[in-house]
């Protein structure tokens, strides 16, 4: 039997050699977010990925439960590091060594998780952050690269930095350039990425362009053709995705890296919670995008060269996300929170339609609704309480439950809170205004949910508490060093 050190050395040699082989063919992947009140078991989610032949998944953290479930699946993984951790990781090599050891080294290996990328931060150059994180990016990258090298993983695991599309700007795609205040750091970043064989990762959201501007032509956001094509010299753009992508290509070209591979880290369309966020629009956009990318047509500035990979945002709805960006923010999933397909979608993986999650264990089929025999004039505060805790975003203008009437709104709010409390009988009291029913109160497309029992809902917030604890630990390590 090989000694442990010998086995590690052989595996490390395999990783180095395999990094020189042709990379896996480009594919459609998904973002797996977990900011949900009703989280499915990681094993259920991994089975859902496998059933749908999804071979690439992007995480926003390095959740050990998800990584354990992904072991042996063959699914290529990108793990993430929150922006709040970059300062410590960039200040201490001990901290970066510890992070790599705990979140990468301990999961890769024979029969392990196929971690191929580490996303260092998430949109750290976002203009709304006002530079809060941008100076921490390069120190964190350099430390983590050295930590990967010390772990004999530098040839196998690549570091990337997902950027928001607001990092660059232009009136026309060919004029694309990075924001002036970012030029220096982006130049350093792309030089680092190029030296280490990493792609440039960008998040592109035509929906946000439409949502944020009344002047944005709606048909330009999709892929079925437009009456508002953008003419840029000899090139004509018929959709916002290609225009945005080529703006980035032009910006990279100005820095001398016009051939750098590009990965779309996030792209998608929400299905609820706002005007233009609905099932038909989400399906039209996502199917159009998939067909466009897999056609290998590329874009005017990169004909025949589509993005290296595209990660749909997202796999599942996340009902506990902040709604500061908009009430649509909790409805990006191609599957609902319980792993049920929202609409027909062909991912191009061999399955013609999405397959639902299997063996999902639901709470009993019962709902909390407003008691029709009671005077509901004093219900306002109860609704505010319920919706401050649970998700009521489908009741907003443009949402799927916006037209169910006042009593329907009350019942929806009551039920959302009731299911979040795992159907605790007291949670349907509301000073006597609520009642439990065994008749599904769903109306048309407005679905009154039933919670799941194979859930980690109690873990909502646990991740961020863990991040805070981890930062404190690493900060103490850094203090000891100095």
VEXDREN-2710 file (C-alpha; in Angstrom, 1 decimal):
% VEXDREN-2710
k/r/px/py/pz
1/UNK/0.0/0.0/0.0
2/UNK/1.3/3.5/-0.9
3/UNK/2.2/5.7/2.0
4/UNK/0.0/8.9/2.4
5/UNK/2.7/11.2/1.2
6/UNK/3.4/9.1/-1.9
7/UNK/-0.3/9.0/-2.8
8/UNK/-0.5/12.8/-2.4
9/UNK/2.6/13.2/-4.6
10/UNK/1.2/11.0/-7.3
11/UNK/-2.2/12.8/-7.2
12/UNK/-0.4/16.2/-7.4
13/UNK/1.6/15.0/-10.4
14/UNK/-1.7/13.8/-12.1
15/UNK/-3.2/17.3/-11.5
16/UNK/-0.2/19.0/-13.0
17/UNK/-0.2/16.7/-16.1
18/UNK/-4.0/16.9/-16.5
19/UNK/-3.9/20.7/-16.5
20/UNK/-2.0/20.6/-19.8
21/UNK/-4.7/18.4/-21.5
22/UNK/-7.5/20.0/-23.6
23/UNK/-10.1/21.5/-21.3
24/UNK/-13.6/20.2/-21.0
25/UNK/-15.8/21.2/-23.9
26/UNK/-17.7/24.5/-23.3
27/UNK/-21.2/24.0/-21.7
28/UNK/-24.2/25.6/-20.1
29/UNK/-23.8/25.5/-16.3
30/UNK/-25.8/26.9/-13.5
31/UNK/-25.4/29.1/-10.4
32/UNK/-26.4/27.3/-7.2
33/UNK/-27.4/29.9/-4.7
34/UNK/-28.6/28.9/-1.2
35/UNK/-30.1/32.1/0.3
36/UNK/-33.5/30.4/0.8
37/UNK/-35.9/29.8/3.6
38/UNK/-36.6/26.3/2.2
39/UNK/-33.3/24.8/1.2
40/UNK/-33.3/21.4/-0.4
41/UNK/-30.8/18.9/0.9
42/UNK/-27.6/19.2/-1.1
43/UNK/-27.8/15.6/-2.2
44/UNK/-31.2/16.3/-3.6
45/UNK/-29.8/19.3/-5.6
46/UNK/-26.9/17.3/-6.9
47/UNK/-29.3/14.6/-8.0
48/UNK/-31.3/17.3/-9.8
49/UNK/-28.1/18.5/-11.6
50/UNK/-27.3/15.0/-12.7
51/UNK/-30.8/14.2/-13.8
52/UNK/-30.6/17.3/-16.1
53/UNK/-27.0/16.4/-17.2
54/UNK/-25.7/19.7/-16.0
55/UNK/-21.9/19.3/-15.8
56/UNK/-20.9/22.7/-14.4
57/UNK/-22.0/24.5/-11.3
58/UNK/-21.0/27.8/-9.7
59/UNK/-21.3/28.3/-5.9
60/UNK/-21.2/31.6/-4.1
61/UNK/-19.2/30.2/-1.2
62/UNK/-17.5/27.0/-0.3
63/UNK/-20.4/25.4/1.6
64/UNK/-19.1/22.1/2.9
65/UNK/-22.5/20.4/2.6
66/UNK/-22.7/21.2/-1.1
67/UNK/-19.1/20.2/-1.7
68/UNK/-19.6/16.9/0.1
69/UNK/-22.7/16.2/-2.0
70/UNK/-20.7/17.0/-5.2
71/UNK/-18.0/14.5/-4.4
72/UNK/-17.8/11.8/-7.0
73/UNK/-20.4/13.5/-9.2
74/UNK/-18.0/14.5/-11.9
75/UNK/-19.7/17.9/-12.0
76/UNK/-17.1/20.7/-12.5
77/UNK/-17.3/23.2/-9.6
78/UNK/-16.5/26.9/-9.1
79/UNK/-16.4/27.8/-5.5
80/UNK/-16.6/31.4/-4.3
81/UNK/-15.1/33.7/-1.7
82/UNK/-17.2/36.6/-0.4
83/UNK/-15.9/40.1/-0.9
84/UNK/-15.8/40.6/2.9
85/UNK/-13.0/38.0/3.2
86/UNK/-10.7/39.5/0.6
87/UNK/-8.9/41.9/2.9
88/UNK/-7.8/39.2/5.3
89/UNK/-6.8/36.7/2.6
90/UNK/-4.8/39.4/0.9
91/UNK/-3.1/40.4/4.2
92/UNK/-2.0/37.0/5.4
93/UNK/-0.5/34.0/3.6
94/UNK/-1.4/31.9/6.7
95/UNK/-5.0/32.9/6.2
96/UNK/-4.9/32.0/2.5
97/UNK/-3.2/28.7/3.2
98/UNK/-5.9/27.9/5.7
99/UNK/-8.7/28.8/3.3
100/UNK/-7.3/26.7/0.5
101/UNK/-6.7/23.8/2.9
102/UNK/-10.2/23.9/4.4
103/UNK/-12.2/24.6/1.2
104/UNK/-10.2/23.2/-1.7
105/UNK/-7.6/20.6/-0.7
106/UNK/-9.9/18.8/1.7
107/UNK/-12.4/18.2/-1.1
108/UNK/-10.4/17.4/-4.2
109/UNK/-8.7/14.1/-5.0
110/UNK/-9.8/10.7/-6.1
111/UNK/-13.6/10.5/-5.7
112/UNK/-13.7/14.1/-4.5
113/UNK/-15.3/17.3/-5.8
114/UNK/-14.1/18.5/-9.2
115/UNK/-13.2/22.0/-8.0
116/UNK/-11.7/23.7/-11.1
117/UNK/-12.2/27.4/-10.2
118/UNK/-12.1/29.7/-7.2
119/UNK/-14.1/32.9/-7.7
120/UNK/-12.1/35.5/-5.7
121/UNK/-14.9/37.9/-4.7
122/UNK/-18.1/38.5/-6.4
123/UNK/-18.4/41.7/-8.6
124/UNK/-15.9/43.5/-6.3
125/UNK/-15.6/46.4/-8.8
126/UNK/-19.3/47.2/-8.8
127/UNK/-19.7/50.9/-8.9
128/UNK/-22.2/50.9/-6.0
129/UNK/-19.4/49.6/-3.7
130/UNK/-17.5/52.9/-4.3
131/UNK/-14.2/51.1/-4.3
132/UNK/-14.7/49.3/-1.0
133/UNK/-13.2/46.0/-2.2
134/UNK/-11.2/46.7/-5.3
135/UNK/-7.8/47.3/-3.6
136/UNK/-8.1/43.9/-1.9
137/UNK/-8.5/41.9/-5.1
138/UNK/-4.9/41.6/-6.3
139/UNK/-3.3/40.9/-2.9
140/UNK/-5.9/38.2/-2.3
141/UNK/-5.3/36.7/-5.8
142/UNK/-1.5/36.7/-5.3
143/UNK/-1.7/35.1/-1.9
144/UNK/-4.2/32.5/-3.0
145/UNK/-2.2/31.6/-6.0
146/UNK/0.8/30.9/-3.8
147/UNK/-1.3/28.9/-1.4
148/UNK/-2.6/26.8/-4.3
149/UNK/1.0/26.3/-5.5
150/UNK/2.1/25.2/-2.0
151/UNK/-0.9/22.7/-2.1
152/UNK/0.3/21.4/-5.5
153/UNK/-3.0/22.6/-7.0
154/UNK/-2.0/25.7/-9.0
155/UNK/-2.1/23.9/-12.3
156/UNK/-5.5/22.4/-11.7
157/UNK/-7.5/25.0/-9.9
158/UNK/-7.8/28.4/-11.5
159/UNK/-8.5/31.7/-9.8
160/UNK/-11.0/34.1/-11.4
161/UNK/-12.8/37.3/-10.4
162/UNK/-16.4/37.6/-11.5
163/UNK/-17.0/41.2/-12.7
164/UNK/-20.2/43.1/-13.2
165/UNK/-20.8/44.5/-16.7
166/UNK/-20.7/48.0/-15.2
167/UNK/-16.9/47.6/-15.0
168/UNK/-16.8/48.7/-18.7
169/UNK/-18.8/51.2/-20.8
170/UNK/-19.3/52.6/-24.2
171/UNK/-21.9/54.1/-26.6
172/UNK/-21.1/51.4/-29.2
173/UNK/-19.5/48.0/-28.6
174/UNK/-16.3/48.8/-30.6
175/UNK/-15.7/51.7/-28.2
176/UNK/-15.7/49.5/-25.1
177/UNK/-13.3/50.5/-22.3
178/UNK/-13.0/49.8/-18.6
179/UNK/-14.1/52.6/-16.3
180/UNK/-11.1/55.0/-16.0
181/UNK/-10.7/54.5/-12.2
182/UNK/-10.5/50.7/-12.9
183/UNK/-8.0/50.7/-15.8
184/UNK/-4.9/50.1/-13.7
185/UNK/-6.3/47.4/-11.5
186/UNK/-8.1/45.6/-14.4
187/UNK/-4.8/45.7/-16.3
188/UNK/-3.1/44.0/-13.4
189/UNK/-6.0/41.5/-13.1
190/UNK/-6.1/40.4/-16.8
191/UNK/-2.3/40.1/-16.8
192/UNK/-2.6/37.8/-13.8
193/UNK/-5.4/35.8/-15.4
194/UNK/-3.4/35.5/-18.7
195/UNK/-0.3/34.3/-16.9
196/UNK/-2.2/31.6/-15.0
197/UNK/-4.4/30.4/-17.9
198/UNK/-7.6/31.8/-16.3
199/UNK/-10.6/33.2/-18.2
200/UNK/-12.2/36.6/-17.6
201/UNK/-15.5/36.1/-15.9
202/UNK/-18.3/38.6/-16.4
203/UNK/-22.0/38.8/-15.4
204/UNK/-24.4/40.1/-18.1
205/UNK/-28.0/40.9/-17.4
206/UNK/-30.1/42.3/-20.2
207/UNK/-33.1/42.1/-17.9
208/UNK/-31.5/44.7/-15.6
209/UNK/-31.0/47.0/-18.6
210/UNK/-34.7/46.7/-19.4
211/UNK/-35.8/47.0/-15.8
212/UNK/-33.6/50.1/-15.2
213/UNK/-34.5/52.1/-18.3
214/UNK/-37.8/53.0/-19.8
215/UNK/-36.0/53.8/-23.0
216/UNK/-34.5/50.4/-23.4
217/UNK/-36.2/48.5/-26.3
218/UNK/-37.8/45.3/-25.0
219/UNK/-37.2/43.2/-28.1
220/UNK/-33.5/44.1/-28.0
221/UNK/-33.2/42.2/-24.7
222/UNK/-34.2/38.9/-26.4
223/UNK/-32.9/36.8/-29.3
224/UNK/-35.8/36.7/-31.7
225/UNK/-34.8/39.8/-33.7
226/UNK/-35.4/43.5/-33.0
227/UNK/-36.6/46.6/-34.7
228/UNK/-34.0/48.5/-32.7
229/UNK/-30.8/47.0/-34.0
230/UNK/-27.5/48.8/-33.1
231/UNK/-25.2/49.5/-36.1
232/UNK/-21.5/49.8/-35.2
233/UNK/-19.6/50.3/-38.4
234/UNK/-19.9/47.1/-40.4
235/UNK/-21.3/45.2/-37.4
236/UNK/-25.0/45.0/-36.6
237/UNK/-26.2/43.9/-33.1
238/UNK/-29.7/42.5/-32.8
239/UNK/-29.6/41.6/-29.1
240/UNK/-28.2/43.2/-25.9
241/UNK/-26.2/40.1/-24.9
242/UNK/-23.9/40.3/-28.0
243/UNK/-23.6/44.0/-27.7
244/UNK/-22.5/43.8/-24.0
245/UNK/-20.2/40.9/-24.7
246/UNK/-18.4/42.7/-27.5
247/UNK/-18.1/45.8/-25.4
248/UNK/-16.0/43.7/-23.1
249/UNK/-14.0/42.2/-26.0
250/UNK/-13.2/45.8/-27.1
251/UNK/-12.2/46.8/-23.6
252/UNK/-9.9/43.8/-23.3
253/UNK/-8.4/44.5/-26.7
254/UNK/-7.5/48.0/-25.6
255/UNK/-5.5/46.5/-22.8
256/UNK/-3.8/44.0/-25.2
257/UNK/-5.8/40.9/-24.3
258/UNK/-8.3/40.8/-27.1
259/UNK/-8.1/37.0/-27.3
260/UNK/-8.6/36.2/-23.6
261/UNK/-11.2/33.5/-23.0
262/UNK/-14.5/34.8/-21.5
263/UNK/-16.8/33.0/-19.2
264/UNK/-20.3/34.3/-18.5
265/UNK/-20.5/33.9/-14.7
266/UNK/-24.2/34.9/-14.4
267/UNK/-26.9/35.5/-17.0
268/UNK/-30.7/34.9/-16.8
269/UNK/-34.2/36.3/-16.5
270/UNK/-36.5/36.3/-13.4
271/UNK/-39.9/34.7/-13.7
272/UNK/-41.9/36.8/-11.1
273/UNK/-42.0/39.8/-8.8
274/UNK/-42.0/42.7/-11.3
275/UNK/-43.2/43.8/-14.7
276/UNK/-41.4/41.9/-17.5
277/UNK/-40.5/39.3/-15.0
278/UNK/-42.7/36.4/-15.9
279/UNK/-42.6/32.8/-17.0
280/UNK/-43.0/33.4/-20.7
281/UNK/-40.3/36.1/-20.8
282/UNK/-37.9/34.0/-18.7
283/UNK/-38.3/31.0/-20.9
284/UNK/-38.0/33.1/-24.1
285/UNK/-34.8/34.7/-22.9
286/UNK/-33.1/31.6/-21.4
287/UNK/-34.0/29.3/-24.4
288/UNK/-32.9/32.0/-26.8
289/UNK/-29.6/32.4/-25.0
290/UNK/-28.9/28.7/-24.9
291/UNK/-29.7/28.3/-28.6
292/UNK/-27.6/31.3/-29.5
293/UNK/-24.5/30.2/-27.5
294/UNK/-24.7/26.5/-28.6
295/UNK/-25.0/27.5/-32.2
296/UNK/-21.4/28.6/-32.0
297/UNK/-22.1/31.7/-34.1
298/UNK/-20.2/33.8/-31.7
299/UNK/-20.5/37.6/-31.9
300/UNK/-19.5/40.2/-34.5
301/UNK/-16.1/40.8/-32.8
302/UNK/-15.6/37.0/-32.1
303/UNK/-17.4/35.2/-35.0
304/UNK/-17.5/31.5/-34.4
305/UNK/-16.1/31.8/-30.9
306/UNK/-18.9/31.7/-28.3
307/UNK/-18.2/32.3/-24.6
308/UNK/-16.0/29.6/-23.0
309/UNK/-18.8/28.7/-20.6
310/UNK/-22.2/30.2/-19.6
311/UNK/-23.6/29.8/-16.1
312/UNK/-27.3/30.5/-16.0
313/UNK/-28.6/32.5/-13.0
314/UNK/-29.9/30.5/-11.5
315/UNK/-30.8/26.9/-10.6
316/UNK/-33.3/27.6/-7.8
317/UNK/-35.4/30.4/-6.5
318/UNK/-33.9/32.0/-3.4
319/UNK/-36.7/33.4/-1.2
320/UNK/-34.5/34.9/1.4
321/UNK/-32.4/37.1/-0.9
322/UNK/-32.4/40.9/-0.3
323/UNK/-35.0/42.7/-2.5
324/UNK/-33.0/46.0/-2.6
325/UNK/-32.2/45.4/-6.3
326/UNK/-35.9/44.7/-6.9
327/UNK/-38.7/42.4/-5.9
328/UNK/-37.8/40.1/-8.8
329/UNK/-34.5/39.2/-7.0
330/UNK/-36.0/36.0/-5.4
331/UNK/-37.2/34.5/-8.7
332/UNK/-34.3/33.9/-11.0
333/UNK/-34.4/30.1/-10.8
334/UNK/-35.2/27.9/-13.7
335/UNK/-36.6/25.7/-10.9
336/UNK/-38.8/26.8/-8.0
337/UNK/-37.4/26.5/-4.5
338/UNK/-38.5/22.8/-4.3
339/UNK/-36.7/21.8/-7.5
340/UNK/-39.8/21.8/-9.8
341/UNK/-39.3/23.1/-13.3
342/UNK/-41.1/26.4/-13.9
343/UNK/-41.3/26.1/-17.7
344/UNK/-40.2/23.9/-20.6
345/UNK/-36.5/24.5/-21.3
346/UNK/-33.9/22.5/-23.4
347/UNK/-30.5/23.0/-21.9
348/UNK/-28.9/21.3/-24.9
349/UNK/-27.6/18.5/-22.7
350/UNK/-29.5/15.7/-24.3
351/UNK/-32.7/16.1/-22.3
352/UNK/-35.4/17.8/-24.3
353/UNK/-37.1/19.2/-21.2
354/UNK/-36.1/19.9/-17.6
355/UNK/-36.6/17.1/-15.1
356/UNK/-37.9/17.8/-11.6
357/UNK/-36.1/17.1/-8.4
358/UNK/-36.8/13.6/-7.1
359/UNK/-38.0/12.4/-3.7
360/UNK/-38.7/15.9/-2.3
361/UNK/-40.4/15.5/1.1
362/UNK/-43.1/18.1/1.6
363/UNK/-44.9/19.2/4.7
364/UNK/-48.5/18.0/4.9
365/UNK/-50.9/19.5/2.2
366/UNK/-52.4/22.2/4.3
367/UNK/-52.3/26.0/4.1
368/UNK/-53.0/29.0/6.3
369/UNK/-55.6/31.5/4.9
370/UNK/-57.6/34.4/6.2
371/UNK/-60.8/33.3/8.0
372/UNK/-63.6/34.5/5.8
373/UNK/-65.9/34.8/8.8
374/UNK/-63.8/37.4/10.5
375/UNK/-63.5/41.1/10.2
376/UNK/-60.2/41.7/8.5
377/UNK/-60.0/45.5/8.9
378/UNK/-57.2/45.2/11.5
379/UNK/-55.1/42.9/9.5
380/UNK/-52.5/45.4/8.2
381/UNK/-49.9/44.9/10.9
382/UNK/-50.2/41.1/10.7
383/UNK/-49.6/41.2/7.0
384/UNK/-46.6/43.5/7.5
385/UNK/-45.2/41.1/10.1
386/UNK/-45.7/38.1/7.9
387/UNK/-44.2/39.7/4.8
388/UNK/-41.2/41.1/6.8
389/UNK/-40.2/37.6/7.6
390/UNK/-41.5/35.5/4.7
391/UNK/-41.5/36.1/1.0
392/UNK/-44.4/38.1/-0.4
393/UNK/-42.8/39.5/-3.6
394/UNK/-45.2/37.7/-5.9
395/UNK/-47.9/40.1/-4.6
396/UNK/-46.1/43.1/-6.1
397/UNK/-47.2/44.9/-9.2
398/UNK/-46.4/42.6/-12.1
399/UNK/-46.1/39.6/-9.9
400/UNK/-48.0/36.3/-10.5
401/UNK/-50.2/36.9/-7.4
402/UNK/-50.8/40.6/-7.9
403/UNK/-54.4/40.2/-9.1
404/UNK/-55.9/37.8/-6.5
405/UNK/-57.6/40.5/-4.5
406/UNK/-57.3/41.9/-0.9
407/UNK/-58.4/38.7/0.9
408/UNK/-56.2/36.7/-1.4
409/UNK/-53.2/38.9/-0.5
410/UNK/-53.9/38.4/3.2
411/UNK/-54.1/34.6/2.8
412/UNK/-50.9/34.5/0.7
413/UNK/-49.0/36.5/3.3
414/UNK/-50.4/34.3/6.1
415/UNK/-49.5/31.1/4.3
416/UNK/-46.0/32.2/3.4
417/UNK/-45.3/32.8/7.1
418/UNK/-47.0/29.6/8.2
419/UNK/-44.9/27.4/5.8
420/UNK/-41.8/29.2/6.9
421/UNK/-42.6/28.3/10.5
422/UNK/-42.9/24.6/9.4
423/UNK/-46.7/24.7/9.8
424/UNK/-46.6/25.4/13.5
425/UNK/-50.2/25.8/14.5
426/UNK/-49.6/29.0/16.4
427/UNK/-48.1/30.6/13.4
428/UNK/-51.5/30.6/11.7
429/UNK/-53.3/32.4/14.5
430/UNK/-52.8/36.1/13.7
431/UNK/-55.0/37.1/16.6
432/UNK/-57.7/34.8/15.4
433/UNK/-57.8/36.0/11.8
434/UNK/-56.1/33.0/10.3
435/UNK/-57.3/29.4/9.8
436/UNK/-55.8/26.2/8.4
437/UNK/-57.4/24.7/5.3
438/UNK/-56.8/21.5/3.5
439/UNK/-58.0/22.9/0.2
440/UNK/-55.3/24.3/-2.0
441/UNK/-56.0/28.1/-2.3
442/UNK/-53.7/28.6/-5.3
443/UNK/-55.3/30.7/-8.0
444/UNK/-54.2/30.3/-11.6
445/UNK/-50.5/31.1/-11.8
446/UNK/-50.5/32.2/-8.2
447/UNK/-49.1/29.3/-6.3
448/UNK/-49.6/29.0/-2.5
449/UNK/-46.5/27.0/-1.5
450/UNK/-46.2/24.1/0.8
451/UNK/-42.8/23.8/2.6
452/UNK/-40.4/21.0/2.4
453/UNK/-39.3/18.8/5.3
454/UNK/-35.9/17.8/3.9
455/UNK/-34.8/21.4/4.4
456/UNK/-32.1/23.4/6.1
457/UNK/-34.2/26.4/6.6
458/UNK/-32.8/26.9/10.1
459/UNK/-29.5/27.5/8.4
460/UNK/-30.7/30.8/6.8
461/UNK/-28.1/33.3/8.0
462/UNK/-25.8/30.6/9.3
463/UNK/-23.5/31.0/6.3
464/UNK/-23.0/34.7/6.9
465/UNK/-22.6/34.2/10.6
466/UNK/-19.9/31.6/9.6
467/UNK/-18.2/34.1/7.4
468/UNK/-18.1/36.7/10.2
469/UNK/-16.6/34.1/12.6
470/UNK/-14.1/33.1/9.9
471/UNK/-13.0/36.6/9.3
472/UNK/-12.5/37.2/13.0
473/UNK/-10.4/34.0/13.2
474/UNK/-8.3/35.0/10.2
475/UNK/-7.9/38.5/11.5
476/UNK/-6.6/37.2/14.7
477/UNK/-4.1/35.0/12.7
478/UNK/-3.0/38.1/10.8
479/UNK/-2.5/40.1/14.1
480/UNK/-0.4/37.3/15.4
481/UNK/1.8/37.4/12.3
482/UNK/2.5/41.1/12.7
END
